[in-house]
Amino acid sequence: MSYQFSQESENRFQKLLTMFPDKRSVILPALYLLQREKGHVDIEGMEFIANKIGDPIVLSHVYGVATFYTMYNKKAVGKYHIQICSNVSCYISGSDNITSHICKKLDIEKGQTTKDKKFTVSEVQCLGACGYAPMMQINEAYYENLDLEQVDKILDSLE
């Protein structure tokens, strides 16, 4: 059976279609709806979005958008997706130490998910909080001006 949106996401999708004269403009928010619901964006989901938009050339556009932007997970991630910024401001403020610390604490490498599927650690480029470096994003929450003690408290609160 092919993928289907929940009723809430379907309602949001239908509203999006009325907001954009060029239906391809719906690709970004539709992929976001898919990822929020499914946890990641896979080929089945990309085909679903393309078919819902209905433009015959849309599948290549959907695939291009989904694979270009790192904000779309192409494979399943843990319950808590920890994304540590490694761009210049965060890096010079110690994001590499934070990444190493988290990976060691969770006994995984960057890009991996813990065996219990609870945590995935990703190193990402700019998350748009350069003035508050180093920072990380866990699911949709931002954590800024981090040090290792704060990181431990945050992770312990998720356990």
PyMOL commands that set and color helices and strands:
alter all, ss='L'
color gray80, all
select helices_A, chain A and resi 7-19+23-38+43-53+58-68+88-92+95-106+130-132+148-158
alter helices_A, ss='H'
color red, helices_A
select strands_A, chain A and resi 80-85+119-124+136-138+141-143
alter strands_A, ss='S'
color yellow, strands_A
deselect
rebuild
show_as cartoon
